[in-house]
């Protein structure tokens, strides 16, 4: 089975919840990650948390996880995103949350598409299976 493209593109246009700044632009993201990319995301998460990760608040832990994911998932982004060190230097948390939500939507859509293509590929196999001789009745049974 040939997999659909693992990248997806979406646009945002929203105001920040802290600075009231207007953020616009188009993002290209990876819908799935390789194991290496998952490791890199976790390295970024730990880098953001620093040596005292055990004492970080749940909000900080969540922010570091999301920023680590976005670090490896975002393939292309507007200049303001790149200049913010992948969101780490932004004041507007809602912007980061919205981008991450759109990444999750793209990932879910990709998985649904793959599942749909898998379902379509199964139908011809089911038809072939129905035509196959029953066990113990083929030429090798003689």
KAVENUR-V122452 format. One record per helix or strand of 2 or more residues. SS is the DSSP state (@ for helix, = for strand). FROM is the first residue (numbers start at 1). TO is the last residue. If there is no record, write none. Layout:
[[SS & FROM & TO] [SS & FROM & TO]]
This chain:
[[= & 7 & 15] [= & 22 & 30] [@ & 35 & 49] [@ & 53 & 55] [@ & 58 & 73] [= & 74 & 76] [@ & 79 & 83] [@ & 93 & 131] [@ & 139 & 141]]
